């Protein structure tokens, strides 16, 4: 039978049962770390689901296709309402990630991405530009992890006019990892920090609550939050979308965009049999339904993780549920030490913030253009952003170079595919592109396979594949023009 993912508020609040014997070691471990009671209660809720055999799977009869969404292109009439609501808006960036998958040791948001500026540089400048343009007080909040907090806040000291009455950040929680063999807490003396993991970005709602940040925002008169990933430079404040949220009194709005073949593994929008919208991540898809999950014709929209939330409604829901939102479970199986694939198998219990779309009555999804989703997940994305295919305009927004929309130039974003073996880590890529990215302003796609080094002033036009099957590096000479 499918796992029930939407339990009652009574079950979540813990009124029906005391902490079980099985959960007692987790409660003691979390209390010893000084973690808040609401987090312990939330973790108990998901742990009990796990003990009862929950996988977090959402089956095909619970996730139906969605069509005919409202379009961001049709919201021009809401522009004025959005400009009026700007003074009640807070911008929140998820900033808990380290760039370990790209070979970084520190916060991913401190990676230089355009004209020598990091993600955080660009985000800070965007906020300052908005404040100056509209004469509003828009605050910037980072949801940091313990791993990113110190370096990120230090980087923001470069912007002396950025500080605000509210703190610049609040902390994401941590929760215990669980042994797969007996569902007991992990004990890992070699590195005790590896006994803990972040509970996914769905933790944002509880973290806002337990940190006092949500209450502080409401006390200062803020009503709306725009939340997005720090590594998505397409996620900028759009006053028409804000106006739509305000005028239509929406409690929750998720920005989605049309899926392409490259988005088959991303969380997609669906709806429950009763018509409620829901988000299904790939970890919530049963293995036997993966092909259907990845069918971009059947499920045509994926979540950009750009969310708009009405803060008083969020506060009311948290109050009603004693601080715990019953988001659907994501059960992730991993080795306790990510650098040692054969180390102890554990479960990490996580949630995603977009899953809250099914909790708020009247939630909506909005179809937005692709330029609102420009994440940097791999070095492929980074090389494209480094190139001349993109420019920073005067309000620190990243845009395609206008030349891509004229004459014979290709439209849309260039597609860059680099072989992970040689370009998966930052230092590998910079070694092979010592002079920075080649010119991609006239490039539709660039695929590089094998060990290839690029000289200075290389130009790529059209669709180009460079392949080196030899054991020795291939050098592309300075000034070479590659045309497909």
C-alpha positions as CSV (number, residue, x, y, z in Angstrom):
1,X,0.0,0.0,0.0
2,X,1.2,3.6,-0.7
3,X,2.7,5.4,2.3
4,X,0.3,8.0,3.8
5,X,2.2,11.3,3.6
6,X,-0.3,13.8,5.0
7,X,-0.9,12.9,8.6
8,X,-3.2,14.8,10.9
9,X,-2.0,17.8,13.0
10,X,-2.7,15.8,16.1
11,X,-0.2,13.1,15.1
12,X,2.4,15.7,14.3
13,X,2.0,17.6,17.5
14,X,2.8,14.5,19.5
15,X,-0.4,14.6,21.6
16,X,-1.4,11.0,20.7
17,X,1.9,9.3,21.9
18,X,4.8,9.9,24.2
19,X,8.3,9.5,22.9
20,X,8.8,5.8,22.1
21,X,11.6,3.7,23.5
22,X,13.1,3.5,20.1
23,X,13.3,7.3,19.7
24,X,14.6,8.0,23.2
25,X,18.3,7.8,22.2
26,X,17.7,10.3,19.4
27,X,15.9,12.7,21.8
28,X,18.8,12.5,24.2
29,X,21.4,13.1,21.5
30,X,19.5,16.1,20.1
31,X,18.9,17.6,23.6
32,X,22.5,17.2,24.4
33,X,23.3,19.3,21.3
34,X,20.9,22.0,22.5
35,X,18.6,21.6,19.6
36,X,15.1,23.1,20.0
37,X,12.1,21.0,21.2
38,X,10.2,21.7,18.0
39,X,13.0,20.2,15.9
40,X,13.1,17.1,18.1
41,X,9.3,16.7,17.8
42,X,9.6,17.1,14.0
43,X,12.4,14.5,13.7
44,X,10.3,12.1,15.9
45,X,7.5,12.4,13.5
46,X,9.6,11.4,10.5
47,X,11.5,8.7,12.5
48,X,8.2,7.0,13.4
49,X,7.2,7.0,9.7
50,X,10.5,5.4,8.9
51,X,10.1,2.7,11.6
52,X,6.6,1.9,10.2
53,X,8.2,1.2,6.8
54,X,7.6,4.5,5.1
55,X,9.8,5.0,2.1
56,X,8.5,8.5,1.2
57,X,7.4,7.2,-2.2
58,X,4.5,9.0,-4.0
59,X,2.9,6.5,-6.4
60,X,1.4,7.2,-9.8
61,X,-2.1,7.2,-8.5
62,X,-1.2,10.0,-6.1
63,X,0.7,12.2,-8.6
64,X,-1.3,13.2,-11.7
65,X,-0.1,15.5,-14.5
66,X,-0.8,19.2,-14.4
67,X,-1.7,21.4,-17.4
68,X,-2.9,25.0,-18.1
69,X,-1.0,26.9,-15.5
70,X,-1.1,30.7,-15.3
71,X,1.8,32.3,-17.1
72,X,4.2,34.9,-15.8
73,X,4.1,36.6,-19.2
74,X,0.5,37.5,-18.6
75,X,1.0,39.4,-15.3
76,X,1.9,42.8,-16.5
77,X,-1.3,44.3,-15.0
78,X,0.0,43.4,-11.5
79,X,3.1,45.5,-11.8
80,X,1.8,48.4,-9.8
81,X,0.5,46.3,-7.0
82,X,4.0,44.6,-6.8
83,X,5.8,47.9,-6.6
84,X,3.5,48.9,-3.7
85,X,4.2,45.6,-1.9
86,X,8.0,45.9,-2.2
87,X,8.3,47.5,1.2
88,X,6.7,44.4,2.7
89,X,9.0,42.0,1.0
90,X,12.0,40.1,2.4
91,X,14.4,38.2,0.1
92,X,15.7,34.8,1.6
93,X,18.5,32.9,0.0
94,X,19.3,29.2,0.8
95,X,23.0,29.4,1.5
96,X,23.8,26.2,3.4
97,X,25.7,24.3,0.7
98,X,29.4,23.7,0.3
99,X,30.7,23.3,-3.2
100,X,32.1,19.9,-2.4
101,X,30.8,18.2,-5.5
102,X,32.8,20.8,-7.6
103,X,35.9,20.4,-5.5
104,X,35.4,23.4,-3.2
105,X,36.1,23.4,0.6
106,X,33.9,26.4,1.5
107,X,30.5,28.0,0.8
108,X,29.4,27.5,-2.8
109,X,28.1,31.0,-2.9
110,X,31.7,32.4,-2.6
111,X,32.6,30.9,-6.0
112,X,33.4,33.6,-8.6
113,X,30.8,33.3,-11.3
114,X,30.8,36.5,-13.4
115,X,33.3,39.2,-14.0
116,X,35.2,38.1,-10.8
117,X,32.1,38.5,-8.6
118,X,30.8,35.7,-6.5
119,X,27.1,34.6,-6.0
120,X,27.0,36.6,-2.8
121,X,28.5,39.7,-4.4
122,X,25.9,39.7,-7.1
123,X,23.0,39.0,-4.6
124,X,24.1,41.8,-2.3
125,X,24.4,44.2,-5.2
126,X,21.0,43.3,-6.5
127,X,19.4,44.0,-3.1
128,X,21.2,47.4,-2.9
129,X,20.1,48.3,-6.4
130,X,16.5,47.4,-5.5
131,X,16.6,49.5,-2.4
132,X,18.0,52.5,-4.3
133,X,15.7,52.2,-7.3
134,X,12.4,51.9,-5.3
135,X,13.4,53.6,-2.1
136,X,12.3,50.5,-0.1
137,X,13.8,48.7,2.9
138,X,14.0,45.1,1.4
139,X,16.1,43.0,3.7
140,X,18.4,40.1,2.7
141,X,18.4,37.0,4.8
142,X,20.6,34.0,4.3
143,X,19.6,30.5,5.6
144,X,23.2,29.4,6.5
145,X,24.5,26.1,7.8
146,X,27.1,25.8,10.5
147,X,29.6,25.2,7.6
148,X,28.8,28.3,5.6
149,X,27.9,30.9,8.2
150,X,31.2,32.4,9.2
151,X,32.7,32.8,5.8
152,X,29.5,34.1,4.2
153,X,28.9,36.8,6.8
154,X,32.5,37.8,6.6
155,X,32.2,38.2,2.8
156,X,29.1,40.5,3.2
157,X,31.2,43.0,5.3
158,X,32.4,44.2,1.9
159,X,29.0,45.9,1.6
160,X,28.8,48.4,4.5
161,X,25.4,49.7,3.4
162,X,23.8,46.2,3.4
163,X,23.2,45.8,7.2
164,X,19.6,46.2,8.4
165,X,17.7,46.2,11.7
166,X,17.2,42.4,11.2
167,X,20.1,40.0,11.3
168,X,21.6,39.0,7.9
169,X,21.1,35.3,8.5
170,X,19.5,32.4,10.5
171,X,20.8,28.9,10.9
172,X,19.5,25.7,9.3
173,X,19.1,22.9,11.8
174,X,21.0,19.6,11.9
175,X,19.5,16.1,12.7
176,X,21.0,12.7,13.4
177,X,21.9,10.2,10.7
178,X,20.2,6.8,11.2
179,X,21.8,3.4,10.8
180,X,20.1,1.4,8.0
181,X,20.6,-2.0,9.7
182,X,18.9,-1.3,13.0
183,X,17.5,2.3,12.8
184,X,19.6,3.4,15.7
185,X,21.6,6.7,15.9
186,X,24.9,6.6,14.1
187,X,28.0,6.6,16.3
188,X,31.1,7.6,14.3
189,X,34.1,8.3,16.6
190,X,36.5,8.9,13.6
191,X,34.6,12.1,12.8
192,X,31.6,12.8,15.1
193,X,30.4,15.6,12.8
194,X,29.5,12.9,10.3
195,X,26.9,11.6,12.7
196,X,24.7,14.6,11.7
197,X,23.2,15.9,8.5
198,X,21.0,18.8,7.4
199,X,17.3,18.0,7.2
200,X,16.9,19.4,3.7
201,X,15.8,22.9,2.8
202,X,12.2,22.1,3.9
203,X,13.7,22.9,7.3
204,X,13.4,26.6,6.4
205,X,10.0,26.9,7.9
206,X,10.9,25.5,11.3
207,X,14.3,27.4,11.3
208,X,12.5,30.7,10.7
209,X,10.2,29.8,13.6
210,X,12.8,28.5,16.2
211,X,15.3,31.3,15.4
212,X,12.7,34.0,16.1
213,X,13.2,35.4,12.6
214,X,9.6,34.9,11.4
215,X,8.3,36.7,14.5
216,X,10.8,39.5,14.0
217,X,9.8,39.9,10.3
218,X,6.1,40.1,11.2
219,X,6.9,42.6,14.0
220,X,8.6,44.8,11.4
221,X,5.6,44.7,9.1
222,X,6.9,42.3,6.4
223,X,4.2,40.1,4.8
224,X,5.9,38.4,1.8
225,X,9.0,36.3,1.4
226,X,10.7,35.5,-1.9
227,X,12.9,32.4,-1.3
228,X,15.4,30.9,-3.8
229,X,18.7,29.1,-4.0
230,X,21.8,31.2,-3.7
231,X,23.3,29.5,-6.7
232,X,20.4,30.5,-9.0
233,X,21.2,33.9,-10.5
234,X,18.0,33.9,-12.5
235,X,16.0,34.1,-9.2
236,X,15.5,37.9,-9.0
237,X,12.6,39.9,-7.5
238,X,9.9,40.3,-10.2
239,X,7.4,43.0,-9.1
240,X,4.7,41.6,-11.4
241,X,4.8,38.2,-9.7
242,X,4.9,39.9,-6.3
243,X,1.8,42.0,-7.3
244,X,0.0,38.8,-8.4
245,X,0.7,37.1,-5.0
246,X,-0.5,40.2,-3.1
247,X,-3.6,41.0,-5.2
248,X,-4.8,37.4,-5.4
249,X,-4.0,36.9,-1.7
250,X,-2.0,33.7,-2.4
251,X,-0.6,31.9,0.6
252,X,2.1,30.1,-1.4
253,X,3.3,30.4,-5.0
254,X,5.8,28.0,-6.7
255,X,7.6,29.1,-9.8
256,X,7.8,26.2,-12.3
257,X,9.2,26.1,-15.8
258,X,8.9,23.7,-18.7
259,X,11.0,20.5,-18.4
260,X,13.6,19.6,-21.0
261,X,15.5,16.4,-21.4
262,X,18.2,17.8,-19.0
263,X,15.6,18.2,-16.3
264,X,14.3,14.7,-16.2
265,X,15.7,14.1,-12.7
266,X,14.4,17.3,-11.2
267,X,11.4,17.5,-8.9
268,X,8.2,17.9,-11.0
269,X,4.8,19.4,-10.4
270,X,1.8,17.1,-10.1
271,X,-1.6,17.1,-8.5
272,X,-3.3,14.8,-6.0
273,X,-6.6,13.1,-7.0
274,X,-8.4,15.8,-5.0
275,X,-6.9,18.5,-7.1
276,X,-4.3,19.8,-4.6
277,X,-1.0,20.6,-6.2
278,X,2.1,18.7,-5.0
279,X,5.8,18.4,-5.7
280,X,7.4,15.0,-6.3
281,X,11.2,14.7,-6.0
282,X,13.0,11.8,-7.7
283,X,13.8,10.3,-4.3
284,X,10.0,10.0,-3.7
285,X,9.5,8.1,-6.9
286,X,9.2,4.3,-6.7
287,X,12.0,2.6,-8.7
288,X,9.5,0.8,-11.0
289,X,8.1,4.2,-12.0
290,X,11.3,6.1,-12.8
291,X,10.7,6.0,-16.6
292,X,7.3,7.6,-16.1
293,X,8.8,10.2,-13.6
294,X,11.3,11.2,-16.3
295,X,8.6,11.5,-19.1
296,X,8.8,15.2,-19.8
297,X,5.7,15.0,-21.9
298,X,3.6,13.5,-19.1
299,X,5.0,15.8,-16.4
300,X,5.8,19.0,-18.2
301,X,6.8,21.3,-15.3
302,X,9.6,21.2,-12.8
303,X,10.2,23.2,-9.6
304,X,12.7,26.0,-9.9
305,X,12.8,26.3,-6.1
306,X,11.7,30.0,-6.4
307,X,8.9,30.3,-3.9
308,X,6.7,33.2,-2.7
309,X,5.1,32.9,0.7
310,X,2.6,35.0,2.7
311,X,4.3,35.2,6.1
312,X,1.2,35.7,8.3
313,X,-0.3,32.6,6.8
314,X,2.9,30.6,7.4
315,X,3.0,31.9,11.0
316,X,-0.7,30.8,11.5
317,X,0.0,27.3,10.2
318,X,3.1,26.9,12.4
319,X,1.1,28.1,15.4
320,X,-1.7,25.7,14.6
321,X,0.7,22.8,14.3
322,X,2.9,23.7,17.3
323,X,5.8,24.7,15.1
324,X,5.9,21.6,12.9
325,X,4.7,21.4,9.3
326,X,4.0,17.8,8.2
327,X,5.9,18.0,4.9
328,X,6.2,14.7,3.0
329,X,9.2,12.6,3.9
330,X,12.3,12.1,1.7
331,X,14.3,9.1,2.8
332,X,17.9,9.3,1.4
333,X,20.2,6.3,1.7
334,X,23.9,7.3,1.8
335,X,27.2,6.1,3.3
336,X,27.9,7.8,6.6
337,X,31.1,9.2,5.2
338,X,30.4,10.6,1.6
339,X,34.1,10.3,0.8
340,X,34.1,6.5,1.6
341,X,31.3,4.8,-0.5
342,X,31.8,1.6,1.5
343,X,31.3,3.1,4.9
344,X,28.3,2.4,7.1
345,X,25.0,2.8,5.2
346,X,22.7,5.4,6.8
347,X,19.4,7.1,6.2
348,X,19.1,10.8,6.1
349,X,15.6,12.0,6.7
350,X,14.9,15.2,4.7
351,X,12.2,17.4,3.4
352,X,12.1,19.9,0.5
353,X,10.6,23.4,1.0
354,X,8.6,23.1,-2.2
355,X,6.6,20.2,-0.7
356,X,4.7,22.8,1.3
357,X,2.6,23.6,-1.8
358,X,0.3,20.8,-0.7
359,X,-0.2,22.2,2.8
360,X,-1.6,25.6,2.1
361,X,-5.2,26.0,1.0
362,X,-5.2,28.1,-2.2
363,X,-1.5,27.4,-3.2
364,X,-0.7,28.0,-6.9
365,X,2.1,27.3,-9.3
366,X,3.2,29.8,-12.0
367,X,4.8,29.0,-15.3
368,X,7.9,31.2,-15.7
369,X,10.5,31.6,-18.5
370,X,13.6,29.6,-18.3
371,X,15.7,32.7,-17.6
372,X,14.4,32.6,-14.0
373,X,16.3,29.3,-13.5
374,X,20.0,29.6,-14.1
375,X,21.6,27.4,-11.4
376,X,25.3,26.4,-11.2
377,X,25.2,22.7,-10.4
378,X,28.3,21.6,-12.3
379,X,31.3,23.1,-14.0
380,X,29.3,23.0,-17.3
381,X,27.0,25.7,-15.9
382,X,29.9,27.7,-14.5
383,X,31.9,27.8,-17.8
384,X,28.8,29.1,-19.6
385,X,28.3,31.9,-17.1
386,X,32.0,32.9,-17.3
387,X,31.7,33.3,-21.0
388,X,30.6,36.3,-23.1
389,X,27.2,34.6,-23.8
390,X,26.1,36.4,-20.5
391,X,26.5,39.9,-19.3
392,X,25.9,41.8,-16.1
393,X,23.5,44.7,-16.6
394,X,23.5,47.9,-14.5
395,X,21.2,46.4,-11.8
396,X,23.5,43.4,-11.4
397,X,21.1,41.1,-13.1
398,X,22.6,38.4,-15.3
399,X,21.3,38.4,-18.9
400,X,22.1,36.8,-22.2
401,X,24.2,39.0,-24.4
402,X,21.8,40.9,-26.7
403,X,23.8,39.7,-29.7
404,X,22.3,36.2,-29.2
405,X,18.9,37.6,-30.2
406,X,20.0,39.2,-33.4
407,X,20.8,38.1,-37.0
408,X,22.0,34.5,-37.3
409,X,23.0,34.2,-33.6
410,X,21.4,31.3,-31.7
411,X,18.6,32.1,-29.3
412,X,18.5,30.9,-25.7
413,X,21.2,29.6,-23.3
414,X,24.3,27.9,-24.7
415,X,24.4,24.2,-23.7
416,X,27.8,23.2,-22.4
417,X,28.7,19.6,-21.7
418,X,32.1,18.8,-20.2
419,X,33.3,15.3,-19.4
420,X,33.2,14.9,-15.6
421,X,36.5,13.0,-15.5
422,X,38.5,16.0,-16.7
423,X,36.3,19.0,-15.8
424,X,34.2,17.9,-12.8
425,X,36.2,19.8,-10.3
426,X,37.0,23.5,-10.3
427,X,40.7,23.1,-10.3
428,X,40.6,20.6,-13.2
429,X,38.5,23.0,-15.2
430,X,40.6,26.1,-14.5
431,X,43.7,24.2,-15.5
432,X,42.2,23.3,-18.9
433,X,40.8,26.8,-19.4
434,X,43.7,28.9,-18.1
435,X,42.5,32.0,-19.9
436,X,38.9,31.7,-18.9
437,X,36.0,30.6,-21.0
438,X,36.1,30.6,-24.8
439,X,33.8,33.0,-26.6
440,X,30.3,31.4,-26.6
441,X,28.2,34.3,-27.7
442,X,27.6,32.6,-31.1
443,X,27.6,29.1,-29.6
444,X,24.5,26.9,-29.5
445,X,26.2,23.9,-27.8
446,X,29.7,22.9,-26.8
447,X,30.6,19.3,-25.9
448,X,34.1,18.4,-24.8
449,X,35.1,14.8,-24.3
450,X,38.5,13.7,-23.2
451,X,41.5,15.7,-22.0
452,X,41.5,19.1,-23.9
453,X,43.2,22.4,-23.0
454,X,41.9,25.7,-24.5
455,X,44.2,28.5,-25.4
456,X,43.5,32.2,-25.2
457,X,40.9,33.8,-27.5
458,X,39.3,30.6,-28.7
459,X,35.9,31.2,-30.4
460,X,33.1,28.6,-30.5
461,X,30.3,29.0,-33.1
462,X,27.2,26.9,-33.6
463,X,27.2,23.3,-32.4
464,X,30.7,22.1,-31.6
465,X,32.0,18.8,-30.3
466,X,35.7,18.5,-29.3
467,X,36.8,14.9,-28.7
468,X,40.2,13.6,-27.6
469,X,40.4,9.8,-27.4
470,X,44.2,9.7,-26.9
471,X,46.1,9.3,-23.7
472,X,47.8,12.6,-24.3
473,X,46.2,16.1,-23.8
474,X,44.9,17.9,-26.9
475,X,45.7,21.6,-27.1
476,X,43.4,24.1,-28.8
477,X,45.8,26.9,-30.0
478,X,45.3,30.6,-29.2
479,X,42.7,32.3,-31.4
480,X,41.3,29.1,-32.9
481,X,37.7,29.4,-34.3
482,X,35.7,26.2,-33.8
483,X,32.6,26.0,-35.9
484,X,30.0,23.2,-36.0
